[in-house]
Amino acid sequence: MSNSNQVSLAIPPETVEQAKQYYAQGNAILVPYLLNLTPDESKALPKMGDKSYEFVTKALEYLKISGTPMPPYTNVEEMDVDLKGYDTIRQILQSVMPTVDLLQDTMLLSGSEAYLAALVYCNYLKGAANANVPGAQTILDDLSARFPGRPIKKNVQK
């Protein structure tokens, strides 16, 4: 376990508020156009990735050619609208994802460092409780609620 401190994050509150306001503004602008799927709905849908995107684009190009054989129920105009909608959302995601990735990475590292420090403290308390340091066992018992099913050996006084 490394004791190196790779992050010491202290974003000024006014910067946090400003960023939250910008994202709230963007959210308010986009929400009328966006849909919310349930996990089951999302799971049931076929997904379009880079290779599928090329396939769909090529299929749409063929469908737009007059005389191309197609099922009578195919709505080429709606397919075109759907693909343009996909492109639009993808452009927006491409602009925000680098920031989202940085936020997630920084949150992961900050949380990891704090969690490791808490684990080190817990291990210290185990030794302190074994040495009968007053209050150590009480704190250890309280913190051990995080790890149910892993009983900590209580210090038995003789």
N, C-alpha and C positions, 0 to 999 in steps of 0.2 A: 504494500500500500504506500503510495507516494504522499509525501507531506507538502509537495509543491503546490503553491497557490497560483493557478493559471488565470483566475478571474477574480476581480474585486469590483463588483458592479455597484455603481451608485449613480443612476440616472436621476438628474434633478427632477423634482416633482412637476415643475412647470413644463419640462420637456415631455414627460409622460402624459400629462394632460393634453398638450398640444398634439402629440401623436394620436392619442385616443380620439380627439376631436376630428382630426383629419380622416381617420379610419371610419369613424361614425358617419361623417359626411359622405364618404365614398359608399358606405353600406346603404345609407338612406337613398342615394341616387340609384343604386343597382337593385335593391330589394324588389321594387315593383316588377322587375323583369325576370327574377329568379324563382326557382321552384325548390321545395324542400321534400325530399324523398324519405320514406321510412327505410330502415336498414334492410327489411325484406324486399321492398321495391327496388332498392339499389342493387341488391344481390341478384335479383332475378333478371336484370337487364344485361344484354350483351354490351361489352365495353369496347370503345374505339380507342386504339392506340395509334402509334405512328404508322405501322404497317396497314392497319385497318383504314386509317385516314387516306392513305394512297389508294387503296382499293375502292373506297366510297367515292373519292374524287374522280377516279377513272370511270367508275360506273355511271356517275352523274354526267360526265362528259359524253359518254355513249348515249345515254338517255336523251340528251338534248339534241342529238342529231336526228333530223327528220327521217322517218322511215325505219328507224331502229326498232327491231322487234322488242316488245315489252308487254308485260301483263296489263290487261285493261284497267286494273285497280291501282296501278302505280301513279302516284301524284308527283310528277317531276318538280313542279313549282314548290310544293311543300318540302320535298327532299332538299331542294336548293336553299330554302329558307332555314331548314334545320342545320345544314352544313355551314351556312353563313353564321348562324347563331353559335355553333360550336367554335368556329374560327374567332368570333368576337370574344367569347368567354376565355378561350385559350390565350388571346392577346392580353387580356386583363390579368389572368393568372400568371403569365410569364413576367409581367411587370411587378407583381407582388410576391411571387414565390421566393426570389432571392432574399427578401427581407424576412419572410416567414421562416425560411431555412436558418437564417442567422439568429432570429429570435429563439427558435427551437434549440439550436445548438448552444446558445448562450444560457438559456434556461436549464438545459440538461447539465451543462458544466457547473453552473452556480448551485443547482440542487444537489449534484453529485458531491461537490466539495463540502457543502453544509451537512449532507447525510454522512459522509465519511467522518467528519469532525464529531458528529453525534455518536457514531459507532465507536470511535476512539474514546470518547468520554464514557460511554457505557462500559467498555472494557476496563477503563481506569476504575470505574465504580465497582466492578467485580472484585478487583484486587483490594480496593479500599474496604469493601464489605467483608472480605475474608480476613482483613487485618483489623476488623471491628472499629473502623473509623465511624464516629457518630453521624447518623443521617444517611450514610452511603447506601445501606440496604433499602431504606425507605424510598430514596430516589430511584434506585435500581429497580425496585418492584414497580414503581409508577411507570418508568420508561419501558419495562419489559412487556407492558400491555401491547406494545407494537408487534411483538413476536408471539402471538398465542400459539400454543402447541409446542413451544420450546421452553419448557420450564427451566428457570434459573435456580440452581441449587442455592437454597437459602443457607445463610450462615447459622449454624447451630452452636449456641453458646454452651459450654460445658461447665 
